[in-house]
Amino acid sequence: MIYLDAAATSLQKPVSVLRAVNECMRSCASPGRGDYPAARRAGQVLYECRQEAADLFGANAPEQVIFTVSATHGLNIAIRSYVRPGSRVVISGYEHNAVTRTLESIPGVNVVSVSGKAFDTEGDRCAFEQAFKTVPDVVICCHVSNVFGYILPVKEVADLCRERSVPLIVDASQSAGILPVSLQELGASCIAMPGHKGLLGPQGTGLLIVREGERLMPVLTGGTGSESRLQTMPDFLPDRLEAGTHPVAAIGGLSVGIRAVKSMGRERILSHERRLIQQLERALKGFEMVEVLGPEREEDRIGVLSFRVKGQDCEEIAGMLAEKGFALRAGLHCAPLAHRTAGTLETGTIRVSLSPYNTEAELAAFVRTLGKILQK
């Protein structure tokens, strides 16, 4: 199998991640629930992962790193903490259902979706400025579109929020581990991300990086191993947002995944993925029936490319590719808003998304196989 679906989850992991998971399974008990070696070891695993993440994502203290089971979990915590019935919420035109469905579940929210022409950074910046003529209560913006790999002007959006003291929630699901993401530099209230995509950790892991002084509301309550006399969640982070026993083995793997990303270097990962995606784009544009969708400028995208075949069903083409051993995704990718913005809502797209482990040879094989399918 040639795996081309890293935007959904990373399949190839560093061997060190697999070893870390195995070691934690053998040696770690429940953190914060005992003063014996296996429990202390589990607590140390969690602390080390918080340190690694705080360092990579610009948090001042490990306590600002909250463990979640996914980016969706983190976004739910953030959105339900800041958005109230009647709130005016400005979002980008590329948000995932993790954002839009969560907002839809809160009654009476006025959601304003803004975007310029598709894949137009300057147009998106101007659209956000226009939306700020009536100052919003909350702004939510993905860093990168999961469908098209398009990098949104998050820094400029963050500047608008900071100038007007508006809470900003950033969805870094497709950028964490690939692009620079800094809580301090953005001044965001929260940044949510998965642990299993660009950070190369196990599934069932995610991070919510929280600005100092923010008081978020838990979506899950229960035991924390601290302040057990209280019948309310503790007031301090991270305990306030982390009820129940942690997935210690998965977090141990995530910690090593973050270290692997640091060792590879985000710049090197991004350069590798961009180079391959450019080669793929050139090859696909050689097919008369193929329409490539996404930003034109290299600096406006990461290693994700969407395309469709004229007159053909995207999911049928993806199914044929799967039969030939290529793993990729087709359809709406849980982001109908992004497709509405790009004009592909009726057809969806076929998405190729890369990881540090993909090669030129794999993409060449993909292009050859697609060409044979198109000739039938």
C-alpha positions as CSV (number, residue, x, y, z in Angstrom):
1,M,0.0,0.0,0.0
2,I,1.1,3.5,-0.8
3,Y,-0.3,5.8,1.9
4,L,-1.4,9.3,0.7
5,D,-3.9,10.2,3.5
6,A,-1.7,11.9,6.2
7,A,-4.2,14.8,6.6
8,A,-6.6,12.2,8.1
9,T,-3.9,10.5,10.3
10,S,-0.2,9.7,10.1
11,L,0.2,5.9,9.4
12,Q,3.9,5.6,9.3
13,K,5.4,6.4,12.7
14,P,9.0,6.7,13.9
15,V,10.1,3.4,15.4
16,S,10.8,5.3,18.6
17,V,7.1,6.1,18.9
18,L,6.2,2.5,18.8
19,R,8.8,1.6,21.4
20,A,7.6,4.4,23.7
21,V,4.0,3.1,23.6
22,N,5.2,-0.4,24.3
23,E,7.4,0.7,27.2
24,C,4.6,2.8,28.8
25,M,2.2,-0.2,28.5
26,R,4.7,-2.2,30.5
27,S,5.8,0.2,33.1
28,C,3.2,2.9,33.7
29,A,0.2,2.9,36.0
30,S,-2.4,5.7,36.6
31,P,-0.8,9.1,37.0
32,G,-1.7,11.1,40.1
33,R,-3.4,8.2,41.8
34,G,-0.6,6.7,43.8
35,D,2.9,7.3,45.2
36,Y,4.5,4.1,44.0
37,P,7.0,3.8,41.1
38,A,4.7,2.9,38.3
39,A,2.3,5.8,39.1
40,R,5.2,8.2,39.5
41,R,6.6,7.0,36.2
42,A,3.2,7.7,34.5
43,G,3.1,11.2,36.0
44,Q,6.6,11.8,34.6
45,V,5.6,10.7,31.1
46,L,2.7,13.2,31.1
47,Y,4.9,16.0,32.4
48,E,7.6,15.4,29.8
49,C,5.1,15.5,27.0
50,R,3.7,18.8,28.3
51,Q,7.2,20.2,28.4
52,E,7.9,19.1,24.8
53,A,4.6,20.6,23.6
54,A,5.0,23.8,25.5
55,D,8.4,24.3,24.0
56,L,7.3,23.6,20.5
57,F,4.1,25.7,20.6
58,G,5.2,28.7,22.6
59,A,3.5,28.2,25.9
60,N,5.2,29.6,29.0
61,A,4.5,26.7,31.3
62,P,3.7,22.9,30.9
63,E,0.4,23.5,32.7
64,Q,-0.9,25.3,29.7
65,V,-0.8,22.1,27.7
66,I,-4.1,20.2,28.0
67,F,-4.4,16.6,26.9
68,T,-7.4,15.8,24.8
69,V,-8.4,12.7,22.7
70,S,-8.5,14.7,19.5
71,A,-8.5,18.2,18.0
72,T,-12.3,17.9,17.9
73,H,-12.3,17.4,21.7
74,G,-10.1,20.4,22.2
75,L,-12.2,22.6,19.9
76,N,-15.3,21.6,21.8
77,I,-13.7,22.7,25.1
78,A,-12.6,26.0,23.6
79,I,-15.8,26.8,21.7
80,R,-18.1,25.9,24.6
81,S,-16.0,28.0,26.9
82,Y,-16.2,31.2,24.9
83,V,-19.4,31.0,22.8
84,R,-22.8,31.6,24.4
85,P,-26.3,31.8,23.1
86,G,-26.5,35.1,21.2
87,S,-22.8,35.3,20.6
88,R,-21.6,36.7,17.3
89,V,-18.8,34.4,16.0
90,V,-16.7,35.1,13.0
91,I,-15.1,32.0,11.3
92,S,-13.2,31.5,8.1
93,G,-14.7,30.0,5.0
94,Y,-12.7,26.8,5.4
95,E,-13.7,25.5,8.8
96,H,-14.1,21.8,9.6
97,N,-17.3,20.3,11.0
98,A,-15.5,20.1,14.3
99,V,-16.1,23.8,14.4
100,T,-19.3,24.3,12.5
101,R,-21.3,21.4,14.0
102,T,-20.2,22.5,17.5
103,L,-21.4,26.0,16.9
104,E,-24.6,24.7,15.4
105,S,-25.3,22.8,18.7
106,I,-25.3,26.1,20.7
107,P,-28.7,27.8,20.4
108,G,-29.0,31.3,19.1
109,V,-25.4,31.8,17.9
110,N,-24.9,34.3,15.0
111,V,-22.1,32.6,12.9
112,V,-20.5,34.9,10.2
113,S,-18.4,32.9,7.7
114,V,-15.9,35.1,5.9
115,S,-13.6,34.6,2.9
116,G,-12.4,36.3,-0.2
117,K,-12.0,34.7,-3.5
118,A,-11.0,31.1,-3.0
119,F,-7.4,30.6,-1.9
120,D,-6.8,34.4,-1.8
121,T,-4.8,35.3,1.3
122,E,-5.2,39.1,0.8
123,G,-8.9,38.7,0.1
124,D,-9.4,36.6,3.2
125,R,-7.5,39.2,5.3
126,C,-9.8,42.0,3.9
127,A,-12.9,39.9,4.6
128,F,-11.9,39.5,8.2
129,E,-11.2,43.2,8.5
130,Q,-14.7,43.9,7.1
131,A,-16.3,41.4,9.6
132,F,-14.6,43.4,12.4
133,K,-16.6,46.5,11.6
134,T,-19.0,45.0,14.1
135,V,-16.6,43.6,16.7
136,P,-17.3,39.9,17.2
137,D,-17.5,38.1,20.5
138,V,-15.3,35.2,19.3
139,V,-13.2,34.4,16.3
140,I,-12.4,30.9,15.1
141,C,-9.9,30.2,12.3
142,C,-8.2,27.1,11.0
143,H,-4.5,27.6,10.2
144,V,-4.6,25.4,7.1
145,S,-7.6,24.0,5.1
146,N,-7.7,20.2,5.5
147,V,-9.2,19.9,2.0
148,F,-6.9,22.1,0.0
149,G,-3.8,22.6,2.1
150,Y,-4.4,26.4,1.8
151,I,-2.6,28.4,4.6
152,L,-4.9,31.1,5.9
153,P,-3.7,34.5,7.2
154,V,-3.9,33.5,10.8
155,K,-1.3,36.0,12.0
156,E,-3.2,38.9,10.5
157,V,-6.5,37.6,12.0
158,A,-4.7,37.3,15.4
159,D,-3.6,40.9,15.1
160,L,-7.2,42.0,14.6
161,C,-8.3,40.0,17.6
162,R,-5.5,41.3,19.8
163,E,-6.2,45.0,18.9
164,R,-9.8,44.5,19.9
165,S,-9.4,42.1,22.8
166,V,-11.5,39.4,21.0
167,P,-10.9,35.7,22.0
168,L,-9.3,33.8,19.1
169,I,-9.5,30.0,18.8
170,V,-7.0,28.5,16.3
171,D,-7.5,25.0,14.7
172,A,-4.0,23.8,14.0
173,S,-5.0,20.3,12.9
174,Q,-3.2,20.5,9.6
175,S,-0.3,22.8,10.6
176,A,1.0,21.4,13.9
177,G,4.4,19.8,13.3
178,I,4.7,21.3,9.8
179,L,4.3,25.1,10.2
180,P,5.4,27.4,13.0
181,V,2.6,27.6,15.6
182,S,3.2,29.8,18.6
183,L,0.7,30.7,21.3
184,Q,2.9,33.6,22.4
185,E,3.4,35.0,18.9
186,L,-0.3,34.7,17.9
187,G,-1.7,35.8,21.3
188,A,-4.5,33.3,20.7
189,S,-6.7,32.2,23.6
190,C,-6.4,28.6,22.6
191,I,-4.8,26.4,19.9
192,A,-6.3,23.0,19.3
193,M,-4.5,20.2,17.4
194,P,-4.4,16.4,17.1
195,G,-1.5,14.4,18.2
196,H,-1.8,11.7,15.5
197,K,-1.2,13.8,12.3
198,G,1.8,16.1,11.9
199,L,3.0,15.3,15.4
200,L,3.4,11.6,14.5
201,G,1.8,10.4,17.7
202,P,-0.8,7.7,18.3
203,Q,-4.5,8.1,17.5
204,G,-6.6,9.1,20.5
205,T,-4.2,12.0,21.4
206,G,-4.7,15.7,21.0
207,L,-3.5,18.9,22.6
208,L,-5.2,22.2,23.6
209,I,-2.7,24.9,24.3
210,V,-4.2,27.5,26.5
211,R,-3.2,31.1,27.2
212,E,-2.3,32.0,30.8
213,G,-5.2,33.3,32.7
214,E,-7.9,31.8,30.5
215,R,-10.7,30.1,32.4
216,L,-12.1,27.3,30.2
217,M,-15.0,25.1,31.0
218,P,-14.6,21.3,31.0
219,V,-16.8,19.2,28.7
220,L,-16.0,16.2,30.9
221,T,-16.1,16.1,34.7
222,G,-14.9,13.5,37.2
223,G,-11.8,12.4,39.1
224,T,-8.5,14.2,38.6
225,G,-6.4,12.8,41.4
226,S,-6.4,16.3,43.0
227,E,-8.8,18.2,45.3
228,S,-10.9,15.1,45.7
229,R,-13.0,16.7,48.5
230,L,-14.4,19.2,46.0
231,Q,-17.5,18.3,44.1
232,T,-16.6,20.8,41.4
233,M,-13.6,20.5,39.1
234,P,-10.3,22.1,40.4
235,D,-9.8,25.7,39.5
236,F,-6.3,25.2,38.1
237,L,-4.8,23.8,34.9
238,P,-4.4,21.2,33.6
239,D,-6.6,19.4,36.2
240,R,-9.6,21.5,35.5
241,L,-9.9,20.2,31.9
242,E,-8.6,16.6,32.3
243,A,-11.0,14.3,34.1
244,G,-10.5,10.6,34.3
245,T,-7.4,8.4,33.7
246,H,-5.1,9.5,31.0
247,P,-4.1,7.3,28.0
248,V,-0.5,7.3,29.3
249,A,0.9,4.9,26.7
250,A,-0.5,7.1,23.8
251,I,0.8,10.3,25.5
252,G,4.2,8.6,25.9
253,G,4.1,7.9,22.1
254,L,3.1,11.5,21.4
255,S,5.9,12.9,23.5
256,V,8.4,10.9,21.4
257,G,6.6,11.9,18.2
258,I,7.0,15.6,19.1
259,R,10.7,15.0,19.7
260,A,11.0,13.3,16.3
261,V,9.4,16.3,14.6
262,K,11.9,18.6,16.4
263,S,14.7,16.3,15.3
264,M,13.6,16.3,11.6
265,G,12.9,20.0,11.7
266,R,9.6,21.6,10.6
267,E,11.3,23.5,7.8
268,R,12.7,20.3,6.4
269,I,9.4,18.5,6.6
270,L,7.5,21.4,4.9
271,S,10.1,21.7,2.2
272,H,10.0,18.0,1.5
273,E,6.2,17.9,1.3
274,R,6.0,21.1,-0.8
275,R,8.5,19.8,-3.3
276,L,6.6,16.5,-3.8
277,I,3.2,18.2,-4.1
278,Q,4.6,20.6,-6.7
279,Q,5.8,17.7,-8.8
280,L,2.5,16.0,-8.4
281,E,0.6,19.1,-9.4
282,R,2.6,19.5,-12.6
283,A,2.0,15.8,-13.5
284,L,-1.7,16.0,-12.8
285,K,-2.1,19.1,-14.9
286,G,-0.8,17.1,-17.8
287,F,-4.1,15.1,-17.8
288,E,-6.8,17.0,-19.8
289,M,-9.6,15.5,-17.7
290,V,-8.1,16.5,-14.3
291,E,-8.8,19.8,-12.5
292,V,-6.4,20.6,-9.7
293,L,-7.8,22.9,-7.0
294,G,-5.9,25.0,-4.5
295,P,-3.6,27.9,-4.1
296,E,-1.3,28.8,-7.0
297,R,1.6,30.1,-4.9
298,E,3.9,27.5,-3.2
299,E,4.1,29.7,0.0
300,D,0.3,29.5,0.4
301,R,0.1,25.7,0.8
302,I,1.4,22.7,2.6
303,G,1.7,19.1,1.3
304,V,-2.0,18.6,0.5
305,L,-3.6,18.6,-3.0
306,S,-7.2,18.2,-4.1
307,F,-8.3,17.4,-7.6
308,R,-11.3,16.1,-9.5
309,V,-11.8,14.3,-12.8
310,K,-14.3,15.9,-15.2
311,G,-17.4,13.9,-15.5
312,Q,-16.3,11.3,-13.0
313,D,-17.4,10.6,-9.4
314,C,-14.6,11.4,-7.0
315,E,-15.3,8.5,-4.7
316,E,-15.4,6.0,-7.6
317,I,-12.0,7.2,-8.8
318,A,-10.6,6.9,-5.2
319,G,-12.1,3.4,-5.0
320,M,-10.3,2.4,-8.2
321,L,-7.1,3.8,-6.8
322,A,-7.6,1.9,-3.6
323,E,-8.0,-1.3,-5.5
324,K,-4.5,-0.6,-7.0
325,G,-3.0,-0.1,-3.5
326,F,-3.3,3.7,-3.1
327,A,-4.8,5.0,0.2
328,L,-6.3,8.5,-0.1
329,R,-9.6,10.2,0.6
330,A,-12.4,11.5,-1.6
331,G,-15.6,13.4,-0.9
332,L,-16.2,16.4,1.3
333,H,-13.6,15.6,3.9
334,C,-15.8,16.7,6.8
335,A,-15.6,20.3,5.6
336,P,-18.5,21.2,3.4
337,L,-17.9,24.9,4.2
338,A,-14.5,24.7,2.5
339,H,-16.1,23.1,-0.5
340,R,-18.7,25.8,-0.6
341,T,-16.0,28.4,-0.6
342,A,-14.1,26.7,-3.4
343,G,-17.1,25.8,-5.5
344,T,-16.7,22.1,-5.1
345,L,-19.6,21.3,-2.8
346,E,-21.6,19.3,-5.4
347,T,-18.7,17.1,-6.5
348,G,-16.3,17.0,-3.6
349,T,-12.6,16.3,-4.4
350,I,-10.0,13.6,-4.3
351,R,-7.3,14.5,-1.8
352,V,-3.7,13.5,-1.7
353,S,-2.0,14.4,1.5
354,L,1.7,13.7,2.3
355,S,3.9,13.0,5.3
356,P,7.7,13.1,5.8
357,Y,7.8,9.5,4.7
358,N,6.4,9.8,1.2
359,T,8.8,9.6,-1.8
360,E,9.0,10.7,-5.4
361,A,8.7,7.1,-6.5
362,E,5.4,6.7,-4.7
363,L,3.9,9.7,-6.4
364,A,5.3,8.7,-9.8
365,A,3.5,5.3,-9.3
366,F,0.3,7.1,-8.3
367,V,0.4,9.3,-11.5
368,R,1.0,6.2,-13.7
369,T,-1.9,4.4,-12.1
370,L,-4.3,7.3,-12.4
371,G,-3.3,7.7,-16.0
372,K,-4.3,4.1,-16.7
373,I,-7.6,4.6,-14.9
374,L,-8.4,7.7,-17.0
375,Q,-7.7,5.9,-20.2
376,K,-10.4,3.3,-19.6
